Amino acid sequence: MSRPLLFPVAVALAAAVSGLCAQRTWVVAANGGPGVDFTDVPPAIAAANDGDVIVVRSGAYSAAMMDGKGVTLVGETDVVLANLLVTNLTAGQAVVVGDVAVYGPFTLVRPGAADCLGRVLFERVQFGPANASGGIRARFDRVADLRLSSCAIHAGADFADTQVTLTDSTAEPPPFVSAGPTLTFGGGAGVMSRCSVSGPSEFLRVVPAEAIRMNGAALTITDDGSHLIAAGQATTVAQPSAITGSGALLRDPRVRLIADTAPPVSGPTDTVRPIASLQVLGPHLGRAIEVDLAGPTGEVFALVLGLPGPLLPLPHLGGSVGLGTLSVVAQGVFTASPFHLSIPARAPLPRGFTIAWQAVAGDTMGGAQLSNFATYARTD
């Protein structure tokens, strides 16, 4: 078995960082104090310009809207926003939101993003309170490039006419609500990698429902075999399928769909083929970058690194490239264990700096397939 060939990744990172423009950092703290610019998030967003960074210290803050602002908003610890909506980004703008909780209770405006031609990245964002009946479903409408990484969706979410990638995330329905799927995909295209999704279970007058409903969407799902997409548990009625609706579903055989006696997929066309699964691991980017790539044993792969770029559809490879300024950083053959790469971040990486990874891998059907792309932002 050949060993993976590694390339000088630190050089590629340094080159990417050198092209960054200067940015201003705004500090928000509920209690004010030295070095604090604002005591709430909305005025900080109003003051910021494209490329600026807003750092939010521990506390609870008002509902906020990023309307046409390409900024980075990161929480330091225990930051709760009453609501957050990203909207009206142009094609040249990008938003990064990291390490915050968005509860969205008792509001007509649903948290999420809408009408964005630019890129929107939510990194380690919690939508809705955990294990509570509060919160409101997130919505993501007409977003050209939406990326959710290591997020927790506690009240369900709807994706409409959106190109979305979910990696290393969980989605569950809130308790004590009417029946319905946890995630819906209406039109557009989605890619899910290493995600766990559970549908609402039967309780009182709640009827068990599917985990995912597709309404004319194209959805690709890959995994390393350690996560579940499960329909809601049933007691007096039959458990539904895990995925229902209409559209085109492509899934890796390692994806575990749980639906008891019902077929795991009902409605969408269902194609099963090997798809490499990519994950960014470990501590924040300020200290190290760790990548875990899993695929069919014995098949070849190439792993690339770059800045996030506009989505480029490659139908013959079963997906889209989500990177610009590509640099190959490793190539080799999958063994019984995932390929793991750890790289010290020697370059001075500023807060909000974002990189993306993607792989192309052979599969056991004699072709090649793009992995999901994994986007990672430094927020510490």
Solvent accessible surface area in square Angstrom, and as a share of the most:
residue,aa,sasa,rsa
1,M,153,0.68
2,S,67,0.43
3,R,213,0.78
4,P,51,0.32
5,L,96,0.48
6,L,98,0.49
7,F,71,0.30
8,P,96,0.60
9,V,10,0.06
10,A,26,0.21
11,V,101,0.58
12,A,25,0.19
13,L,3,0.01
14,A,48,0.37
15,A,68,0.53
16,A,22,0.17
17,V,20,0.11
18,S,92,0.59
19,G,62,0.59
20,L,76,0.38
21,C,120,0.72
22,A,108,0.84
23,Q,76,0.34
24,R,132,0.48
25,T,67,0.39
26,W,26,0.09
27,V,25,0.14
28,V,0,0.00
29,A,8,0.07
30,A,45,0.35
31,N,151,0.77
32,G,22,0.21
33,G,48,0.47
34,P,133,0.83
35,G,64,0.61
36,V,28,0.16
37,D,64,0.33
38,F,50,0.21
39,T,79,0.46
40,D,36,0.19
41,V,0,0.00
42,P,46,0.29
43,P,57,0.36
44,A,0,0.00
45,I,6,0.03
46,A,79,0.62
47,A,39,0.30
48,A,0,0.00
49,N,103,0.53
50,D,83,0.43
51,G,45,0.43
52,D,10,0.05
53,V,1,0.01
54,I,0,0.00
55,V,5,0.03
56,V,0,0.00
57,R,92,0.34
58,S,60,0.39
59,G,23,0.22
60,A,82,0.63
61,Y,14,0.05
62,S,53,0.34
63,A,56,0.43
64,A,9,0.07
65,M,92,0.41
66,M,0,0.00
67,D,76,0.39
68,G,26,0.25
69,K,47,0.20
70,G,6,0.05
71,V,2,0.01
72,T,14,0.08
73,L,0,0.00
74,V,0,0.00
75,G,3,0.03
76,E,84,0.38
77,T,78,0.45
78,D,115,0.60
79,V,4,0.02
80,V,39,0.23
81,L,0,0.00
82,A,42,0.32
83,N,7,0.04
84,L,2,0.01
85,L,11,0.06
86,V,0,0.00
87,T,12,0.07
88,N,77,0.40
89,L,4,0.02
90,T,78,0.46
91,A,80,0.62
92,G,78,0.75
93,Q,26,0.12
94,A,33,0.26
95,V,1,0.00
96,V,11,0.07
97,V,0,0.00
98,G,0,0.00
99,D,37,0.19
100,V,7,0.04
101,A,13,0.10
102,V,0,0.00
103,Y,68,0.26
104,G,0,0.00
105,P,48,0.30
106,F,207,0.86
107,T,42,0.24
108,L,183,0.91
109,V,69,0.39
110,R,67,0.25
111,P,1,0.01
112,G,0,0.00
113,A,0,0.00
114,A,3,0.02
115,D,60,0.31
116,C,1,0.01
117,L,125,0.62
118,G,2,0.02
119,R,52,0.19
120,V,0,0.00
121,L,1,0.01
122,F,1,0.00
123,E,1,0.00
124,R,56,0.21
125,V,2,0.01
126,Q,49,0.22
127,F,3,0.01
128,G,1,0.01
129,P,24,0.15
130,A,49,0.38
131,N,142,0.73
132,A,39,0.30
133,S,74,0.48
134,G,29,0.28
135,G,24,0.23
136,I,46,0.24
137,R,67,0.24
138,A,0,0.00
139,R,55,0.20
140,F,0,0.00
141,D,23,0.12
142,R,121,0.44
143,V,2,0.01
144,A,42,0.33
145,D,10,0.05
146,L,1,0.00
147,R,5,0.02
148,L,1,0.01
149,S,10,0.06
150,S,50,0.32
151,C,4,0.03
152,A,26,0.20
153,I,1,0.00
154,H,26,0.12
155,A,3,0.02
156,G,0,0.00
157,A,0,0.00
158,D,32,0.16
159,F,5,0.02
160,A,34,0.26
161,D,88,0.46
162,T,3,0.02
163,Q,69,0.31
164,V,3,0.02
165,T,8,0.04
166,L,3,0.02
167,T,5,0.03
168,D,35,0.18
169,S,4,0.02
170,T,67,0.39
171,A,4,0.03
172,E,62,0.28
173,P,29,0.18
174,P,17,0.11
175,P,55,0.35
176,F,133,0.56
177,V,54,0.31
178,S,93,0.60
179,A,51,0.39
180,G,22,0.21
181,P,10,0.06
182,T,0,0.00
183,L,1,0.00
184,T,22,0.13
185,F,4,0.02
186,G,21,0.21
187,G,21,0.20
188,G,27,0.26
189,A,36,0.28
190,G,2,0.02
191,V,38,0.22
192,M,1,0.00
193,S,0,0.00
194,R,5,0.02
195,C,8,0.05
196,S,32,0.21
197,V,4,0.02
198,S,46,0.30
199,G,5,0.05
200,P,6,0.04
201,S,47,0.31
202,E,37,0.16
203,F,108,0.45
204,L,151,0.75
205,R,233,0.85
206,V,18,0.11
207,V,85,0.49
208,P,9,0.06
209,A,8,0.06
210,E,12,0.05
211,A,0,0.00
212,I,0,0.00
213,R,91,0.33
214,M,0,0.00
215,N,77,0.40
216,G,52,0.50
217,A,3,0.02
218,A,46,0.36
219,L,2,0.01
220,T,23,0.13
221,I,4,0.02
222,T,1,0.01
223,D,5,0.02
224,D,52,0.27
225,G,27,0.25
226,S,74,0.47
227,H,47,0.21
228,L,69,0.34
229,I,4,0.02
230,A,20,0.15
231,A,3,0.03
232,G,1,0.01
233,Q,134,0.60
234,A,32,0.25
235,T,112,0.65
236,T,115,0.67
237,V,79,0.45
238,A,84,0.65
239,Q,20,0.09
240,P,34,0.21
241,S,8,0.05
242,A,0,0.00
243,I,0,0.00
244,T,26,0.15
245,G,30,0.29
246,S,57,0.36
247,G,27,0.26
248,A,52,0.41
249,L,3,0.02
250,L,32,0.16
251,R,34,0.12
252,D,1,0.01
253,P,82,0.52
254,R,66,0.24
255,V,12,0.07
256,R,111,0.40
257,L,25,0.12
258,I,73,0.37
259,A,6,0.05
260,D,109,0.57
261,T,124,0.72
262,A,22,0.17
263,P,81,0.51
264,P,55,0.35
265,V,21,0.12
266,S,48,0.31
267,G,63,0.61
268,P,9,0.06
269,T,93,0.54
270,D,59,0.31
271,T,71,0.41
272,V,65,0.37
273,R,56,0.20
274,P,16,0.10
275,I,2,0.01
276,A,1,0.01
277,S,0,0.00
278,L,0,0.00
279,Q,33,0.15
280,V,22,0.13
281,L,50,0.25
282,G,48,0.46
283,P,51,0.32
284,H,42,0.19
285,L,0,0.00
286,G,33,0.32
287,R,146,0.53
288,A,20,0.15
289,I,2,0.01
290,E,40,0.18
291,V,0,0.00
292,D,21,0.11
293,L,0,0.00
294,A,7,0.05
295,G,15,0.14
296,P,23,0.14
297,T,85,0.49
298,G,40,0.39
299,E,42,0.19
300,V,93,0.53
301,F,7,0.03
302,A,25,0.19
303,L,0,0.00
304,V,25,0.14
305,L,5,0.03
306,G,7,0.07
307,L,50,0.25
308,P,17,0.11
309,G,5,0.05
310,P,122,0.77
311,L,49,0.24
312,L,104,0.52
313,P,87,0.55
314,L,42,0.21
315,P,117,0.73
316,H,142,0.63
317,L,34,0.17
318,G,30,0.29
319,G,27,0.26
320,S,33,0.22
321,V,20,0.11
322,G,0,0.00
323,L,11,0.06
324,G,23,0.22
325,T,103,0.60
326,L,98,0.49
327,S,41,0.26
328,V,69,0.40
329,V,1,0.01
330,A,0,0.00
331,Q,77,0.34
332,G,12,0.12
333,V,27,0.16
334,F,2,0.01
335,T,60,0.35
336,A,99,0.77
337,S,71,0.46
338,P,67,0.42
339,F,22,0.09
340,H,93,0.41
341,L,14,0.07
342,S,64,0.42
343,I,11,0.06
344,P,69,0.43
345,A,19,0.14
346,R,175,0.64
347,A,15,0.12
348,P,112,0.70
349,L,14,0.07
350,P,43,0.27
351,R,61,0.22
352,G,15,0.14
353,F,7,0.03
354,T,14,0.08
355,I,1,0.00
356,A,0,0.00
357,W,0,0.00
358,Q,3,0.01
359,A,2,0.01
360,V,50,0.29
361,A,4,0.03
362,G,11,0.11
363,D,5,0.03
364,T,90,0.52
365,M,125,0.56
366,G,76,0.74
367,G,33,0.32
368,A,40,0.31
369,Q,6,0.03
370,L,15,0.08
371,S,5,0.03
372,N,5,0.02
373,F,12,0.05
374,A,4,0.03
375,T,5,0.03
376,Y,15,0.06
377,A,0,0.00
378,R,54,0.20
379,T,3,0.01
380,D,44,0.23
